[in-house]
Amino acid sequence: MFTLEQIKAAHAKVKTGADFPKYIQNLIKLGVEHYNAFVITGYTDYYAADGQKVTNPSKYEELSIADQSDAEQFKSDLKAHQNGKTDYLIFCKDCAKSGIEGWTVSLSKMTCTYFDKSGNEILTEQIPS
């Protein structure tokens, strides 16, 4: 069983998107099976295989998510974030402008799927190990 404090400690080590693969490895060690992150306020729901759920509450003031998604702008912003050019808050603001409501990370499949306000899949990426 993992705790919110353990998740926060793992997340505190993430400064940019370049740190994401190490973060994922830490979550796997804790027993997280998947999680859903929501751009609107930055809250995240973490799940274990046994159904345990831990919620990391809002991290910032509410953002307005664009009604129309802009996949190409999002992909450009994501690449910049993954290359360490933006921090988490800037990335979330970029997601909101591009109509990205959130993402689901599957630790068993090692994928991250980004979705819009209608739940449409915008992009699924393999997470590097």
VOZATOR-167714 format. One line per field, with one value per atom (N, C-alpha, C, O): atom name; residue in three letters; residue number from 1; x, y negated, z negated. Coordinates in steps of 0.1 Angstrom, whole numbers. Example, Ala and Ser with C-alpha at 12.3 -4.5 7.8 and 13.67 -1.06 7.14 Angstrom:
% VOZATOR-167714
site: N:CA:C:O:N:CA:C:O
code: ALA:ALA:ALA:ALA:SER:SER:SER:SER
pos: 1:1:1:1:2:2:2:2
x: 132:123:132:142:128:137:129:134
y: 57:45:33:33:22:11:0:-11
z: -78:-78:-78:-85:-71:-71:-79:-80
END
This chain:
% VOZATOR-167714
site: N:CA:C:O:N:CA:C:O:N:CA:C:O:N:CA:C:O:N:CA:C:O:N:CA:C:O:N:CA:C:O:N:CA:C:O:N:CA:C:O:N:CA:C:O:N:CA:C:O:N:CA:C:O:N:CA:C:O:N:CA:C:O:N:CA:C:O:N:CA:C:O:N:CA:C:O:N:CA:C:O:N:CA:C:O:N:CA:C:O:N:CA:C:O:N:CA:C:O:N:CA:C:O:N:CA:C:O:N:CA:C:O:N:CA:C:O:N:CA:C:O:N:CA:C:O:N:CA:C:O:N:CA:C:O:N:CA:C:O:N:CA:C:O:N:CA:C:O:N:CA:C:O:N:CA:C:O:N:CA:C:O:N:CA:C:O:N:CA:C:O:N:CA:C:O:N:CA:C:O:N:CA:C:O:N:CA:C:O:N:CA:C:O:N:CA:C:O:N:CA:C:O:N:CA:C:O:N:CA:C:O:N:CA:C:O:N:CA:C:O:N:CA:C:O:N:CA:C:O:N:CA:C:O:N:CA:C:O:N:CA:C:O:N:CA:C:O:N:CA:C:O:N:CA:C:O:N:CA:C:O:N:CA:C:O:N:CA:C:O:N:CA:C:O:N:CA:C:O:N:CA:C:O:N:CA:C:O:N:CA:C:O:N:CA:C:O:N:CA:C:O:N:CA:C:O:N:CA:C:O:N:CA:C:O:N:CA:C:O:N:CA:C:O:N:CA:C:O:N:CA:C:O:N:CA:C:O:N:CA:C:O:N:CA:C:O:N:CA:C:O:N:CA:C:O:N:CA:C:O:N:CA:C:O:N:CA:C:O:N:CA:C:O:N:CA:C:O:N:CA:C:O:N:CA:C:O:N:CA:C:O:N:CA:C:O:N:CA:C:O:N:CA:C:O:N:CA:C:O:N:CA:C:O:N:CA:C:O:N:CA:C:O:N:CA:C:O:N:CA:C:O:N:CA:C:O:N:CA:C:O:N:CA:C:O:N:CA:C:O:N:CA:C:O:N:CA:C:O:N:CA:C:O:N:CA:C:O:N:CA:C:O:N:CA:C:O:N:CA:C:O:N:CA:C:O:N:CA:C:O:N:CA:C:O:N:CA:C:O:N:CA:C:O:N:CA:C:O:N:CA:C:O:N:CA:C:O:N:CA:C:O:N:CA:C:O:N:CA:C:O:N:CA:C:O:N:CA:C:O:N:CA:C:O:N:CA:C:O:N:CA:C:O:N:CA:C:O:N:CA:C:O:N:CA:C:O:N:CA:C:O:N:CA:C:O:N:CA:C:O
code: MET:MET:MET:MET:PHE:PHE:PHE:PHE:THR:THR:THR:THR:LEU:LEU:LEU:LEU:GLU:GLU:GLU:GLU:GLN:GLN:GLN:GLN:ILE:ILE:ILE:ILE:LYS:LYS:LYS:LYS:ALA:ALA:ALA:ALA:ALA:ALA:ALA:ALA:HIS:HIS:HIS:HIS:ALA:ALA:ALA:ALA:LYS:LYS:LYS:LYS:VAL:VAL:VAL:VAL:LYS:LYS:LYS:LYS:THR:THR:THR:THR:GLY:GLY:GLY:GLY:ALA:ALA:ALA:ALA:ASP:ASP:ASP:ASP:PHE:PHE:PHE:PHE:PRO:PRO:PRO:PRO:LYS:LYS:LYS:LYS:TYR:TYR:TYR:TYR:ILE:ILE:ILE:ILE:GLN:GLN:GLN:GLN:ASN:ASN:ASN:ASN:LEU:LEU:LEU:LEU:ILE:ILE:ILE:ILE:LYS:LYS:LYS:LYS:LEU:LEU:LEU:LEU:GLY:GLY:GLY:GLY:VAL:VAL:VAL:VAL:GLU:GLU:GLU:GLU:HIS:HIS:HIS:HIS:TYR:TYR:TYR:TYR:ASN:ASN:ASN:ASN:ALA:ALA:ALA:ALA:PHE:PHE:PHE:PHE:VAL:VAL:VAL:VAL:ILE:ILE:ILE:ILE:THR:THR:THR:THR:GLY:GLY:GLY:GLY:TYR:TYR:TYR:TYR:THR:THR:THR:THR:ASP:ASP:ASP:ASP:TYR:TYR:TYR:TYR:TYR:TYR:TYR:TYR:ALA:ALA:ALA:ALA:ALA:ALA:ALA:ALA:ASP:ASP:ASP:ASP:GLY:GLY:GLY:GLY:GLN:GLN:GLN:GLN:LYS:LYS:LYS:LYS:VAL:VAL:VAL:VAL:THR:THR:THR:THR:ASN:ASN:ASN:ASN:PRO:PRO:PRO:PRO:SER:SER:SER:SER:LYS:LYS:LYS:LYS:TYR:TYR:TYR:TYR:GLU:GLU:GLU:GLU:GLU:GLU:GLU:GLU:LEU:LEU:LEU:LEU:SER:SER:SER:SER:ILE:ILE:ILE:ILE:ALA:ALA:ALA:ALA:ASP:ASP:ASP:ASP:GLN:GLN:GLN:GLN:SER:SER:SER:SER:ASP:ASP:ASP:ASP:ALA:ALA:ALA:ALA:GLU:GLU:GLU:GLU:GLN:GLN:GLN:GLN:PHE:PHE:PHE:PHE:LYS:LYS:LYS:LYS:SER:SER:SER:SER:ASP:ASP:ASP:ASP:LEU:LEU:LEU:LEU:LYS:LYS:LYS:LYS:ALA:ALA:ALA:ALA:HIS:HIS:HIS:HIS:GLN:GLN:GLN:GLN:ASN:ASN:ASN:ASN:GLY:GLY:GLY:GLY:LYS:LYS:LYS:LYS:THR:THR:THR:THR:ASP:ASP:ASP:ASP:TYR:TYR:TYR:TYR:LEU:LEU:LEU:LEU:ILE:ILE:ILE:ILE:PHE:PHE:PHE:PHE:CYS:CYS:CYS:CYS:LYS:LYS:LYS:LYS:ASP:ASP:ASP:ASP:CYS:CYS:CYS:CYS:ALA:ALA:ALA:ALA:LYS:LYS:LYS:LYS:SER:SER:SER:SER:GLY:GLY:GLY:GLY:ILE:ILE:ILE:ILE:GLU:GLU:GLU:GLU:GLY:GLY:GLY:GLY:TRP:TRP:TRP:TRP:THR:THR:THR:THR:VAL:VAL:VAL:VAL:SER:SER:SER:SER:LEU:LEU:LEU:LEU:SER:SER:SER:SER:LYS:LYS:LYS:LYS:MET:MET:MET:MET:THR:THR:THR:THR:CYS:CYS:CYS:CYS:THR:THR:THR:THR:TYR:TYR:TYR:TYR:PHE:PHE:PHE:PHE:ASP:ASP:ASP:ASP:LYS:LYS:LYS:LYS:SER:SER:SER:SER:GLY:GLY:GLY:GLY:ASN:ASN:ASN:ASN:GLU:GLU:GLU:GLU:ILE:ILE:ILE:ILE:LEU:LEU:LEU:LEU:THR:THR:THR:THR:GLU:GLU:GLU:GLU:GLN:GLN:GLN:GLN:ILE:ILE:ILE:ILE:PRO:PRO:PRO:PRO:SER:SER:SER:SER
pos: 1:1:1:1:2:2:2:2:3:3:3:3:4:4:4:4:5:5:5:5:6:6:6:6:7:7:7:7:8:8:8:8:9:9:9:9:10:10:10:10:11:11:11:11:12:12:12:12:13:13:13:13:14:14:14:14:15:15:15:15:16:16:16:16:17:17:17:17:18:18:18:18:19:19:19:19:20:20:20:20:21:21:21:21:22:22:22:22:23:23:23:23:24:24:24:24:25:25:25:25:26:26:26:26:27:27:27:27:28:28:28:28:29:29:29:29:30:30:30:30:31:31:31:31:32:32:32:32:33:33:33:33:34:34:34:34:35:35:35:35:36:36:36:36:37:37:37:37:38:38:38:38:39:39:39:39:40:40:40:40:41:41:41:41:42:42:42:42:43:43:43:43:44:44:44:44:45:45:45:45:46:46:46:46:47:47:47:47:48:48:48:48:49:49:49:49:50:50:50:50:51:51:51:51:52:52:52:52:53:53:53:53:54:54:54:54:55:55:55:55:56:56:56:56:57:57:57:57:58:58:58:58:59:59:59:59:60:60:60:60:61:61:61:61:62:62:62:62:63:63:63:63:64:64:64:64:65:65:65:65:66:66:66:66:67:67:67:67:68:68:68:68:69:69:69:69:70:70:70:70:71:71:71:71:72:72:72:72:73:73:73:73:74:74:74:74:75:75:75:75:76:76:76:76:77:77:77:77:78:78:78:78:79:79:79:79:80:80:80:80:81:81:81:81:82:82:82:82:83:83:83:83:84:84:84:84:85:85:85:85:86:86:86:86:87:87:87:87:88:88:88:88:89:89:89:89:90:90:90:90:91:91:91:91:92:92:92:92:93:93:93:93:94:94:94:94:95:95:95:95:96:96:96:96:97:97:97:97:98:98:98:98:99:99:99:99:100:100:100:100:101:101:101:101:102:102:102:102:103:103:103:103:104:104:104:104:105:105:105:105:106:106:106:106:107:107:107:107:108:108:108:108:109:109:109:109:110:110:110:110:111:111:111:111:112:112:112:112:113:113:113:113:114:114:114:114:115:115:115:115:116:116:116:116:117:117:117:117:118:118:118:118:119:119:119:119:120:120:120:120:121:121:121:121:122:122:122:122:123:123:123:123:124:124:124:124:125:125:125:125:126:126:126:126:127:127:127:127:128:128:128:128:129:129:129:129
x: 8:0:9:18:6:14:6:-6:13:6:8:16:0:1:15:21:20:33:44:53:43:53:52:62:40:38:43:50:40:45:61:67:67:82:87:97:81:85:84:92:72:69:78:81:82:91:104:111:108:121:120:130:107:105:105:97:115:116:111:105:114:109:104:105:99:95:106:104:119:130:131:138:126:126:115:115:106:94:97:91:106:109:113:109:121:126:114:112:105:93:84:79:83:75:80:73:94:100:98:95:98:95:81:78:71:57:55:48:62:61:66:59:77:82:72:72:65:55:42:35:40:28:17:6:20:9:8:17:-5:-8:-11:-6:-19:-21:-26:-29:-25:-31:-37:-33:-46:-52:-49:-52:-43:-40:-49:-52:-54:-64:-58:-54:-58:-51:-59:-52:-72:-80:-74:-73:-70:-64:-52:-45:-48:-36:-38:-28:-50:-52:-50:-52:-46:-43:-48:-47:-54:-59:-49:-47:-44:-34:-41:-48:-40:-46:-36:-26:-39:-31:-39:-51:-33:-39:-51:-61:-50:-61:-72:-81:-72:-83:-80:-88:-70:-66:-65:-60:-71:-70:-65:-70:-56:-51:-52:-48:-57:-58:-48:-48:-40:-32:-40:-44:-43:-53:-47:-36:-55:-52:-38:-35:-31:-18:-17:-8:-28:-27:-41:-51:-43:-56:-62:-54:-75:-82:-78:-78:-75:-72:-84:-92:-86:-96:-91:-82:-98:-95:-102:-114:-94:-100:-110:-108:-121:-131:-127:-130:-118:-113:-99:-91:-96:-82:-73:-78:-61:-51:-40:-30:-41:-32:-17:-8:-16:-2:5:16:-3:3:7:17:-2:0:13:21:14:26:39:49:38:50:53:65:43:45:50:58:45:49:63:71:67:82:91:101:87:95:96:106:84:84:93:101:92:100:115:123:118:132:137:148:129:133:132:138:124:123:112:112:103:92:90:94:85:82:68:61:63:50:39:29:39:29:28:17:39:39:33:25:37:32:17:9:12:-3:-10:-21:-4:-10:-11:-20:0:1:-10:-16:-12:-22:-36:-44:-39:-52:-54:-65:-44:-46:-48:-55:-43:-44:-56:-58:-64:-76:-74:-82:-63:-60:-65:-61:-75:-81:-72:-72:-65:-57:-50:-50:-45:-39:-40:-41:-39:-39:-26:-21:-19:-6:-9:-13:-6:-7:7:16:10:23:26:37:15:17:20:27:13:15:27:32:31:41:37:44:24:19:13:9:13:6:-3:1:-16:-26:-32:-38:-31:-36:-50:-52:-59:-73:-79:-74:-89:-95:-108:-110:-115:-127:-138:-146:-138:-148:-144:-151:-132:-126:-120:-116:-118:-112:-97:-90:-91:-77:-70:-73:-60:-53:-39:-35:-33:-20:-17:-20:-12:-7:8:12:16:30:35:29:45:52:61:68:62:70:84:85:95:108:111:108:118:122:136:140
y: 12:0:-13:-14:-21:-34:-45:-44:-56:-67:-79:-80:-89:-102:-108:-114:-107:-112:-106:-113:-93:-86:-91:-93:-93:-98:-112:-116:-121:-134:-135:-143:-126:-125:-122:-127:-112:-108:-120:-122:-127:-138:-150:-157:-152:-163:-163:-173:-151:-149:-153:-154:-155:-158:-173:-181:-178:-192:-196:-206:-187:-189:-175:-165:-175:-163:-153:-141:-158:-149:-139:-129:-143:-135:-124:-116:-125:-116:-101:-95:-96:-81:-77:-66:-84:-80:-81:-72:-91:-92:-79:-74:-75:-63:-51:-43:-49:-38:-39:-28:-50:-52:-48:-41:-52:-48:-33:-27:-27:-12:-5:4:-10:-4:-6:2:-17:-19:-10:-9:-5:3:-3:2:-15:-22:-15:-12:-11:-5:-15:-13:-25:-35:-48:-48:-59:-72:-80:-79:-89:-99:-113:-116:-121:-135:-144:-142:-154:-164:-178:-183:-184:-197:-208:-218:-208:-219:-225:-237:-216:-221:-213:-215:-203:-195:-184:-178:-180:-169:-156:-155:-146:-133:-121:-122:-111:-99:-88:-85:-82:-70:-58:-58:-47:-34:-23:-22:-13:-1:10:9:22:33:38:44:36:41:31:33:20:11:-1:-10:-1:-12:-25:-25:-36:-49:-60:-61:-67:-79:-91:-90:-102:-114:-125:-128:-130:-141:-153:-155:-162:-173:-183:-183:-193:-204:-210:-211:-214:-220:-235:-241:-240:-254:-259:-251:-272:-278:-271:-267:-271:-264:-271:-283:-262:-267:-265:-256:-273:-271:-263:-266:-252:-242:-246:-248:-248:-252:-241:-229:-246:-237:-228:-217:-234:-228:-224:-232:-211:-207:-210:-210:-213:-217:-207:-209:-195:-184:-188:-184:-195:-199:-208:-206:-218:-227:-219:-221:-210:-202:-194:-193:-187:-179:-187:-182:-199:-208:-212:-211:-215:-219:-206:-208:-195:-183:-180:-176:-181:-179:-188:-184:-201:-211:-206:-207:-202:-198:-185:-185:-176:-164:-166:-159:-177:-181:-190:-195:-192:-199:-214:-222:-219:-234:-240:-253:-232:-238:-230:-218:-237:-230:-225:-227:-218:-211:-221:-219:-233:-243:-248:-250:-252:-257:-247:-250:-234:-224:-223:-221:-223:-222:-234:-232:-246:-258:-256:-260:-250:-248:-237:-239:-227:-217:-224:-221:-232:-239:-247:-246:-254:-262:-254:-258:-241:-232:-223:-214:-225:-217:-203:-194:-201:-188:-188:-196:-180:-179:-171:-174:-161:-153:-142:-141:-133:-121:-109:-111:-97:-85:-78:-76:-74:-67:-52:-50:-43:-29:-24:-24:-19:-15:-1:4:7:21:20:28:11:10:0:0:-8:-18:-28:-31:-33:-43:-55:-54:-66:-78:-83:-86:-84:-87:-101:-102:-111:-124:-125:-120:-132:-133:-147:-155:-150:-163:-163:-153:-174:-175:-166:-162:-161:-151:-136:-127:-135:-121:-115:-104:-123:-118:-117:-126:-106:-104:-113:-112:-121:-130:-124:-125:-117:-111:-100:-102:-89:-79:-77:-75:-78:-76:-64:-61:-58:-48:-55:-65:-51:-57:-51:-38:-58:-52:-46:-52:-35:-29:-33:-29
z: 0:0:0:-8:9:10:3:1:0:-7:2:11:-1:6:3:12:-9:-12:-3:1:-1:8:22:29:27:40:42:51:32:32:32:38:24:23:37:41:44:57:67:76:66:75:73:82:61:57:65:66:69:76:91:98:96:110:111:106:119:122:136:138:145:159:165:158:177:184:185:187:185:187:175:176:164:152:151:142:160:160:159:151:167:167:153:148:146:132:123:114:124:116:118:108:130:133:126:120:127:120:105:99:99:85:82:71:90:88:89:81:98:100:87:82:81:69:57:48:58:47:48:39:61:63:70:70:76:84:97:104:101:113:125:136:122:131:124:112:131:125:136:148:131:140:135:123:143:140:147:159:140:146:145:135:157:159:152:147:150:145:132:131:123:110:106:96:115:112:102:97:99:90:98:110:91:97:88:76:94:88:91:103:80:82:78:67:85:82:81:89:72:71:77:79:79:85:76:81:63:54:53:45:61:61:51:51:44:35:44:55:39:46:36:25:41:34:43:54:38:46:40:29:50:47:51:62:41:43:53:57:56:65:61:50:72:70:74:70:80:85:87:87:90:93:106:114:106:117:131:132:140:154:163:160:173:182:194:201:196:207:220:220:230:243:248:246:254:259:271:272:279:291:289:284:291:290:302:313:299:310:308:301:315:313:317:310:328:332:322:319:317:307:294:288:290:279:280:271:292:294:294:288:299:298:283:279:276:262:254:245:257:250:252:243:265:268:261:255:260:252:238:231:232:218:216:206:225:224:225:220:232:234:222:223:212:200:202:194:211:214:206:205:200:192:179:179:169:156:157:167:146:147:148:156:141:142:156:161:162:175:185:194:183:192:190:200:178:176:182:188:181:188:203:210:208:223:227:237:218:221:221:231:212:211:224:229:228:240:253:262:252:264:262:271:252:250:245:246:238:232:217:209:215:201:191:179:196:187:194:207:186:192:182:170:188:180:183:194:172:173:168:157:177:174:171:180:159:156:161:162:163:168:183:188:190:205:208:219:198:199:210:219:209:219:211:199:218:213:224:236:221:231:227:216:236:233:240:251:233:238:237:228:245:245:236:229:236:227:230:222:243:246:244:247:239:236:248:248:259:271:269:263:273:272:282:294:278:286:290:301:280:283:272:260:276:267:270:281:259:261:252:242:257:249:239:243:227:217:217:216:219:219:205:195:205:192:188:178
END
